[in-house]
């Protein structure tokens, strides 16, 4: 079980991981990778990746 004092650390860690995945996805898109391949490589949904293109 997660202690109350550990929750901010856990939330911060998850946000950093998500930001890192988005950054990698943007770079892969810039390099010309297909959305399906970017989704496979990052674990992000195709919908989320499409929103990064805009």
C-alpha positions in Angstrom: 0.0 0.0 0.0 1.2 3.5 -0.8 1.7 5.9 2.0 0.1 9.3 1.8 3.5 10.9 1.9 4.6 8.9 -1.1 1.7 10.0 -3.4 3.3 13.2 -4.6 6.4 11.4 -5.6 4.5 8.8 -7.5 2.4 11.4 -9.3 5.5 13.3 -10.3 7.2 10.2 -11.5 4.3 9.3 -13.7 4.1 12.8 -15.1 7.8 12.7 -16.0 7.4 9.4 -17.7 4.5 10.6 -19.7 6.3 13.7 -20.8 9.3 11.7 -21.8 7.2 9.4 -23.9 5.5 12.4 -25.6 8.9 13.9 -26.4 10.2 10.6 -27.9 7.0 10.3 -29.9 7.4 13.8 -31.3 11.0 13.0 -32.4 10.0 9.8 -34.0 7.2 11.6 -35.9 9.7 14.2 -37.1 11.9 11.4 -38.3 9.0 10.1 -40.4 7.9 7.1 -38.5 4.3 6.0 -38.9 1.9 6.7 -36.1 1.3 3.0 -35.6 5.1 2.4 -35.1 5.4 5.3 -32.8 2.5 4.0 -30.7 4.1 0.6 -30.6 7.5 2.0 -29.5 6.2 4.4 -26.9 3.1 2.7 -25.5 1.0 5.8 -26.2 -2.3 5.6 -28.0 -2.6 6.5 -31.6 -5.1 9.2 -30.6 -2.5 10.8 -28.2 0.2 10.7 -30.9 -2.1 12.3 -33.4 -2.7 15.1 -31.0 1.1 15.7 -30.8 1.2 16.3 -34.5 -1.1 19.4 -34.2 
